[in-house]
């Protein structure tokens, strides 16, 4: 349960530090955990050393994720004991997907942890904090009440800045052979239209100019409208685009199976929908895609990419790739390289396959040798890097609008994002934070662009 009562001055002295790993949905979840705890008087702490409560919001996608968590917990144990010796209490919580998958292991190996909660139960944090203060032993909650969670979360209380995340869908029914998400996030659940639109309006009122819609399979979203009808993602995007002050829309992460005609067409019809889409393919081999249970073929992905670019000619694609899935051959890897050459990507994330306990692929025969996976990954990443660098170089000389998000590293510089999500650094006045302004791209660097502000004289004092 949550409280809407005013925060007293004494309560305001409590500090909260959240360390977040993994996907953008975890970033969103961390923000909402801070919202849930605000009525208890918890404000942000810059470091664990000054915090009265520390939450590790974990991710279970990558290899050795749990060991990284236990390593962090070892360091926090010493800090917790130091505070206790000084007569101060620190509440230590582990949240997220590692907590969901390995709750019992966490309490066995790290008995100094006070709270273990899965990603569908963080709306219960205030109650768990209260119980942890009264009772010895860890409070564990790893149920899957996803509907209840969204019903009970408080309204977004703090500005996320010019860019904001908004979760519209959780869970996954796809059951890819390599993935733990269905086991840690549960079945697919779509939030209703009214709740999403209300949260989006609050975010815009708080200063957001760009909203990224989040979901494990975000384009599988099918939310209920106030009249009882079921909307798809394309219709939601049209409705969001009508919010005054919302200049940009994005969504992630998508599945090729759920890219329907209406959504593809929306990319050419909604000016606020940015020309950048993350669409994971994982492999270019139909045989490996079948073994992964991706339920699509490589040719479908290529056709979707072509149709998206027909709808929005300046659209750039990002994707995910896994090399070395059990049974992958040299021919399968060559098919992936051929798909990358054919489609072309502005950005991509690529990884070696690593077994996730409990997933179907972890027990499959024909595991690929690490040396082979290493060689394949290096070859793939070299090609992807070449494409990314080429895309960035092609932007040099182009004029585009960027959304300024805040100060950059060097004095007098501001940071922003292009429509294609590239980081940009511009010599510009600080008051432009949160504004969309026209720039000319001057140079491409390994991981960013630099640009010159157009109409610089007018904007210097505007």
Phi, psi and omega per residue, in radians:
X1 nan 2.646 3.114
X2 -2.123 2.801 -3.102
X3 -2.120 2.529 3.081
X4 -1.873 0.245 -3.110
X5 -1.223 2.678 -3.123
X6 -1.063 2.626 3.111
X7 -1.534 2.211 -3.139
X8 -1.385 2.859 -3.141
X9 -1.085 -0.675 -3.130
X10 -1.209 -0.636 3.129
X11 -1.138 -0.548 -3.099
X12 -1.119 -0.232 -3.118
X13 -1.324 -0.224 -3.136
X14 -1.354 2.463 -3.062
X15 -2.125 2.518 -3.102
X16 -2.164 2.274 3.053
X17 -2.101 2.213 3.115
X18 -2.096 2.162 3.041
X19 -1.800 2.171 -3.011
X20 -2.016 2.258 2.997
X21 -1.932 2.738 2.881
X22 1.587 -2.497 -2.875
X23 -1.365 3.010 3.126
X24 -1.136 -0.477 3.093
X25 -1.142 -0.616 3.058
X26 -1.123 -0.640 3.075
X27 -1.078 -0.790 3.086
X28 -1.050 -0.812 -3.135
X29 -1.036 -0.686 3.125
X30 -1.112 -0.705 3.086
X31 -1.072 -0.742 -3.118
X32 -1.243 -0.551 3.042
X33 -1.115 -0.678 3.069
X34 -1.108 -0.670 3.090
X35 -1.094 -0.745 -3.109
X36 -1.109 -0.641 -3.062
X37 -1.537 -0.217 -3.122
X38 -1.012 -0.713 3.121
X39 -1.117 -0.309 3.054
X40 -1.485 0.005 3.081
X41 1.670 0.201 -3.122
X42 -1.512 2.139 3.013
X43 -1.941 2.990 -3.043
X44 -1.240 2.467 3.018
X45 -1.961 2.482 -3.117
X46 -1.351 -0.490 -3.089
X47 -2.461 2.783 3.061
X48 -1.085 -0.525 -3.072
X49 -1.072 -0.521 -3.100
X50 -1.754 0.138 -3.010
X51 -1.659 2.500 2.972
X52 -1.531 -0.336 3.069
X53 -2.491 2.343 3.098
X54 -2.126 2.261 3.068
X55 -2.059 2.231 2.976
X56 -1.735 1.908 -3.140
X57 -1.666 1.880 -2.821
X58 -1.788 2.837 3.107
X59 -2.253 2.444 -3.067
X60 -1.967 0.209 -3.037
X61 -1.308 -0.760 -2.995
X62 -1.614 2.854 -3.108
X63 -1.103 2.484 3.072
X64 1.082 0.437 -3.133
X65 -1.054 -0.775 -3.088
X66 -1.162 -0.619 3.139
X67 -1.151 -0.587 3.070
X68 -1.123 -0.657 3.120
X69 -1.137 -0.822 -3.126
X70 -1.129 -0.565 3.075
X71 -1.126 -0.752 3.098
X72 -1.132 -0.697 -3.139
X73 -1.117 -0.565 3.084
X74 -1.104 -0.726 3.112
X75 -1.201 -0.683 -3.128
X76 -1.225 -0.450 3.086
X77 -1.050 -0.787 3.137
X78 -1.097 -0.725 3.141
X79 -1.156 -0.700 3.130
X80 -1.103 -0.749 3.138
X81 -1.166 -0.655 3.101
X82 -1.080 -0.736 3.138
X83 -1.178 -0.698 3.113
X84 -1.105 -0.681 3.109
X85 -1.108 -0.480 3.116
X86 -1.579 0.136 3.119
X87 1.406 0.328 -3.141
X88 -2.014 2.594 -3.102
X89 -1.837 2.460 2.998
X90 -2.181 2.167 3.040
X91 -1.566 2.212 -3.087
X92 -2.034 2.152 -3.094
X93 -2.213 2.533 2.998
X94 -2.041 2.132 -3.102
X95 -2.116 3.075 3.021
X96 1.554 -2.810 -2.934
X97 -1.310 -0.595 3.049
X98 -1.139 -0.692 3.082
X99 -1.072 -0.724 3.136
X100 -1.107 -0.773 -3.037
X101 -1.415 -0.515 -2.964
X102 -2.322 0.664 -3.108
X103 -1.020 -0.798 -3.140
X104 -1.133 -0.669 3.130
X105 -1.145 -0.659 3.134
X106 -1.107 -0.820 -3.113
X107 -1.201 -0.494 3.118
X108 -1.312 -0.746 -3.071
X109 -1.515 -0.422 -3.095
X110 -2.333 1.249 -3.075
X111 -1.152 -0.141 3.099
X112 -1.420 -0.088 3.068
X113 -1.293 2.315 -3.082
X114 -1.557 -0.608 -3.017
X115 -2.419 2.336 3.014
X116 -2.200 2.113 -3.099
X117 -2.463 2.460 3.117
X118 -1.397 3.015 -3.066
X119 -1.217 -0.211 3.122
X120 -1.735 0.115 -3.040
X121 -2.201 0.211 -3.052
X122 -1.263 -0.199 3.023
X123 -1.178 -0.263 3.137
X124 -1.627 0.109 -3.072
X125 -0.959 -0.792 -3.129
X126 -0.998 -0.741 3.109
X127 -1.125 -0.690 -3.131
X128 -1.206 -0.646 3.089
X129 -1.090 -0.750 3.131
X130 -1.099 -0.747 3.135
X131 -1.166 -0.682 -3.135
X132 -1.116 -0.541 3.139
X133 -1.310 -0.332 -3.089
X134 -1.760 -0.461 -2.969
X135 -2.184 2.636 3.042
X136 -1.419 2.710 3.123
X137 1.571 2.704 -3.069
X138 -1.253 2.498 2.995
X139 -1.623 2.121 -3.054
X140 -2.059 2.300 3.075
X141 -2.557 1.814 -3.139
X142 -2.227 0.678 3.058
X143 -1.305 3.134 -3.136
X144 -2.149 0.884 -3.131
X145 -1.508 1.092 -2.986
X146 -1.067 -0.696 3.126
X147 -1.081 -0.797 -3.121
X148 -1.085 -0.655 -3.105
X149 -1.016 -0.901 -3.101
X150 -1.187 -0.538 3.100
X151 -1.156 -0.580 -3.002
X152 -1.746 -0.147 3.117
X153 -1.171 2.487 3.084
X154 -1.259 2.882 3.031
X155 -1.053 2.626 3.059
X156 -1.007 2.173 -3.007
X157 -1.867 -0.287 -3.068
X158 -2.209 2.545 3.101
X159 -1.205 2.401 3.030
X160 -1.590 -0.039 -3.101
X161 1.698 -2.877 -3.089
X162 -1.115 -0.472 3.101
X163 -2.039 2.461 -3.065
X164 -2.473 2.647 3.040
X165 -1.811 2.564 3.115
X166 -2.482 1.945 3.132
X167 -1.332 2.193 3.105
X168 -2.001 -0.280 -3.066
X169 -2.599 2.487 3.074
X170 -2.336 2.774 3.057
X171 1.427 3.046 -3.056
X172 -2.656 2.358 3.065
X173 -1.895 0.152 -3.018
X174 -1.439 -0.600 3.101
X175 0.974 0.930 2.974
X176 -1.050 2.521 -2.966
X177 -1.116 -0.400 -3.033
X178 -1.738 -0.072 -2.836
X179 -1.923 2.447 3.141
X180 -1.681 -0.104 -3.006
X181 -0.976 -0.772 3.131
X182 -1.035 -0.449 -3.098
X183 -1.556 -0.387 -3.105
X184 -1.836 -0.454 -3.139
X185 -1.902 -0.242 3.085
X186 1.510 -2.961 -3.113
X187 -1.250 2.806 -3.136
X188 -1.098 2.346 3.094
X189 -2.433 2.294 3.132
X190 -1.911 2.248 3.087
X191 -1.250 2.621 -3.125
X192 -1.232 2.751 -3.074
X193 -1.019 -0.859 -3.047
X194 -1.025 -0.716 -3.128
X195 -1.151 -0.691 -3.134
X196 -1.173 -0.821 -3.130
X197 -1.108 -0.674 3.121
X198 -1.125 -0.751 3.130
X199 -1.167 -0.673 3.117
X200 -1.087 -0.728 3.120
X201 -1.120 -0.677 3.100
X202 -1.133 -0.689 3.126
X203 -1.113 -0.754 3.123
X204 -1.142 -0.713 3.084
X205 -1.067 -0.506 3.112
X206 -1.479 0.046 3.061
X207 1.981 -0.022 -3.128
X208 -1.257 2.284 3.014
X209 -1.841 -0.346 -3.139
X210 -2.291 2.323 3.095
X211 -2.152 2.293 3.026
X212 -1.855 2.091 3.099
X213 -1.393 2.341 -3.038
X214 -2.027 2.595 3.002
X215 -3.074 2.652 3.038
X216 -1.077 -0.671 2.988
X217 -2.298 1.271 -2.930
X218 -1.080 -0.579 -3.118
X219 -1.453 0.051 2.956
X220 -1.573 -0.005 -3.126
X221 -1.001 2.361 3.081
X222 -2.560 1.364 -3.005
X223 -1.488 2.696 3.137
X224 -1.447 2.274 3.088
X225 -1.507 2.874 -3.139
X226 -0.980 -0.501 3.134
X227 -1.518 0.105 3.116
X228 1.599 -0.171 3.115
X229 -1.274 2.724 3.100
X230 -1.739 2.125 3.087
X231 -1.636 2.670 2.958
X232 -1.778 3.053 -3.061
X233 -1.068 -0.667 -3.106
X234 -1.053 -0.774 -3.132
X235 -1.153 -0.639 3.081
X236 -1.097 -0.708 -3.137
X237 -1.093 -0.720 3.083
X238 -1.056 -0.728 -3.133
X239 -1.173 -0.738 3.127
X240 -1.116 -0.622 -3.116
X241 -1.122 -0.298 3.133
X242 -1.463 -0.134 -3.134
X243 -1.242 2.126 -3.131
X244 -1.108 2.232 3.129
X245 1.704 -0.239 3.113
X246 -1.541 1.897 -3.011
X247 -1.632 -0.451 -3.041
X248 -2.418 2.520 3.059
X249 -2.286 2.459 3.003
X250 -2.443 2.883 3.007
X251 -2.595 2.569 -3.130
X252 -2.867 2.572 0.037
X253 -1.843 2.530 -3.030
X254 -1.808 2.844 3.055
X255 -2.125 2.362 -3.130
X256 -0.953 -0.587 -3.132
X257 -1.081 -0.430 -3.030
X258 -1.845 0.263 3.070
X259 -1.536 1.538 -3.094
X260 -1.484 3.024 -3.065
X261 -1.038 -0.767 -3.084
X262 -1.104 -0.659 -3.137
X263 -1.223 -0.712 3.090
X264 -1.069 -0.774 3.137
X265 -1.128 -0.573 -3.139
X266 -1.035 -0.526 3.141
X267 -1.134 -0.424 3.096
X268 -1.687 -0.132 -3.008
X269 -2.022 -0.251 -3.110
X270 -1.929 1.834 -3.099
X271 -1.032 -0.554 -3.110
X272 -1.268 -0.317 -3.131
X273 -1.383 1.996 -2.995
X274 -1.209 2.587 -3.073
X275 -1.423 0.877 -3.139
X276 -2.545 2.198 -3.080
X277 -2.352 2.245 3.028
X278 -1.619 2.000 -3.066
X279 -2.332 1.648 -3.063
X280 -1.142 2.357 3.061
X281 -1.962 -0.583 3.048
X282 1.356 -0.720 -3.128
X283 -2.726 2.721 3.045
X284 -1.764 0.074 -3.115
X285 -1.765 2.168 3.099
X286 -1.080 -0.604 -3.140
X287 -1.148 -0.745 3.118
X288 -1.238 -0.695 3.103
X289 -1.030 -0.656 3.085
X290 -1.169 -0.730 3.118
X291 -1.142 -0.539 3.093
X292 -1.355 -0.189 -3.045
X293 1.068 0.677 3.137
X294 -1.318 -0.371 3.058
X295 1.104 0.513 2.946
X296 -2.627 2.837 3.108
X297 -1.896 2.892 -3.092
X298 -1.074 -0.661 -3.102
X299 -1.108 -0.608 3.088
X300 -1.073 -0.757 3.134
X301 -1.062 -0.779 -3.134
X302 -1.083 -0.747 -3.141
X303 -1.143 -0.671 3.087
X304 -1.101 -0.764 3.119
X305 -1.048 -0.749 3.128
X306 -1.106 -0.758 -3.101
X307 -1.198 -0.656 3.074
X308 -1.075 -0.716 -3.132
X309 -1.291 -0.443 3.007
X310 -1.200 -0.702 -3.141
X311 -1.244 -0.646 -3.098
X312 -2.429 1.594 -3.006
X313 -0.985 -0.480 -3.122
X314 -1.600 0.177 -3.098
X315 -1.200 2.386 3.071
X316 -1.993 2.552 -3.080
X317 -1.943 2.508 2.957
X318 -2.110 2.763 -3.119
X319 -2.726 3.020 3.036
X320 -2.045 2.529 3.084
X321 -2.364 2.467 3.007
X322 -2.096 2.173 3.062
X323 -1.822 2.592 3.059
X324 1.404 0.418 3.008
X325 -1.022 2.536 -3.101
X326 -0.836 2.234 3.129
X327 1.566 -0.078 -3.131
X328 -1.151 2.266 -3.137
X329 -1.814 3.046 3.058
X330 -1.056 -0.647 3.126
X331 -1.150 -0.680 3.090
X332 -1.098 -0.760 3.118
X333 -1.104 -0.696 3.109
X334 -1.087 -0.605 3.106
X335 -1.148 -0.644 3.079
X336 -1.132 -0.774 3.118
X337 -1.065 -0.674 -3.139
X338 -1.161 -0.680 3.120
X339 -1.122 -0.735 3.133
X340 -1.077 -0.753 3.111
X341 -1.074 -0.687 -3.060
X342 -1.292 -0.740 -3.037
X343 -1.469 -0.865 -3.075
X344 1.368 2.252 -3.047
X345 -2.263 2.399 3.069
X346 -1.380 -0.388 -3.117
X347 -2.808 2.582 3.084
X348 -2.759 2.676 3.083
X349 -2.042 2.227 -3.077
X350 -2.326 2.470 -3.032
X351 -2.515 2.725 2.943
X352 -1.355 2.498 3.035
X353 -1.096 2.347 3.031
X354 -2.351 2.342 -3.066
X355 -1.141 2.322 3.011
X356 -1.835 2.134 -3.101
X357 -0.939 2.323 3.091
X358 1.580 -0.161 3.115
X359 -1.546 2.642 -3.077
X360 -1.006 -0.678 -3.066
X361 -1.188 -0.415 -3.073
X362 -1.127 -0.450 -3.132
X363 -1.791 0.096 -3.109
X364 -1.313 2.597 3.040
X365 -1.289 -3.125 3.081
X366 1.050 0.728 3.020
X367 -1.106 2.371 -3.074
X368 -1.411 2.398 -3.125
X369 -1.074 2.531 -3.099
X370 -1.028 -0.687 -3.124
X371 -1.110 -0.649 3.112
X372 -1.192 -0.769 3.096
X373 -1.051 -0.736 3.132
X374 -1.026 -0.825 -3.099
X375 -1.125 -0.745 -3.140
X376 -1.144 -0.709 -3.133
X377 -1.124 -0.749 3.140
X378 -1.083 -0.711 3.132
X379 -1.146 -0.768 3.132
X380 -1.133 -0.796 -3.110
X381 -1.138 -0.576 3.096
X382 -1.106 -0.736 3.126
X383 -1.189 -0.765 3.132
X384 -1.104 -0.692 3.115
X385 -1.140 -0.681 3.103
X386 -1.055 -0.747 3.128
X387 -1.181 -0.722 3.121
X388 -1.095 -0.801 3.124
X389 -1.074 -0.703 3.126
X390 -1.127 -0.720 3.108
X391 -1.096 -0.762 3.137
X392 -1.131 -0.707 3.118
X393 -1.120 -0.633 -3.137
X394 -1.149 -0.328 3.115
X395 -1.388 -0.301 -3.106
X396 -1.105 2.271 -3.094
X397 1.630 -0.230 -3.116
X398 -1.411 2.520 2.974
X399 -1.735 2.402 3.128
X400 -2.739 2.872 3.034
X401 -1.494 2.378 3.000
X402 -2.109 2.614 3.065
X403 -1.690 1.985 3.121
X404 -1.302 2.254 -3.083
X405 -1.886 -0.328 3.133
X406 2.747 -3.049 -3.118
X407 -1.095 2.551 3.035
X408 -1.671 -2.988 -3.015
X409 -1.190 -0.665 -3.024
X410 -1.716 2.613 -3.137
X411 -0.991 2.377 3.121
X412 1.452 -0.092 -3.140
X413 -1.684 2.518 3.001
X414 -2.068 2.574 3.116
X415 -1.800 2.614 3.096
X416 -2.733 -3.080 3.140
X417 -2.280 2.400 3.048
X418 -1.345 3.000 3.027
X419 -1.013 -0.409 -3.120
X420 -1.678 0.290 3.017
X421 1.265 0.178 3.113
X422 -1.299 2.403 3.019
X423 -1.213 2.413 -3.130
X424 -2.288 2.466 3.070
X425 -2.046 2.262 -3.030
X426 -2.396 2.404 2.950
X427 -1.264 1.963 -3.019
X428 -2.771 2.706 3.131
X429 -1.220 2.603 -3.048
X430 -1.130 -0.457 -3.075
X431 -1.226 -0.076 3.109
X432 -1.431 -0.064 3.114
X433 -0.980 2.288 -3.132
X434 1.522 0.033 -3.112
X435 -1.933 2.638 3.005
X436 -1.647 2.165 -3.130
X437 -2.395 2.684 -3.104
X438 -1.434 2.366 3.099
X439 -2.375 2.887 2.972
X440 -1.973 2.215 3.128
X441 -1.303 2.153 -3.068
X442 -1.762 -0.594 -3.042
X443 -2.716 2.639 3.073
X444 -1.923 2.254 3.120
X445 -1.974 3.014 -3.068
X446 -0.935 -0.672 -3.069
X447 -2.296 0.255 -3.121
X448 -2.840 3.052 3.047
X449 -2.100 2.755 2.960
X450 -2.098 2.604 -3.005
X451 -2.568 2.892 3.076
X452 -1.988 2.342 3.134
X453 -1.295 2.212 3.038
X454 -1.438 2.706 -3.067
X455 0.988 0.677 -3.035
X456 -1.057 -0.724 -3.100
X457 -1.121 -0.745 -3.130
X458 -1.148 -0.661 -3.068
X459 -1.395 -0.325 -3.078
X460 -1.079 -0.528 -3.100
X461 -2.105 0.033 -3.086
X462 -1.234 nan nan
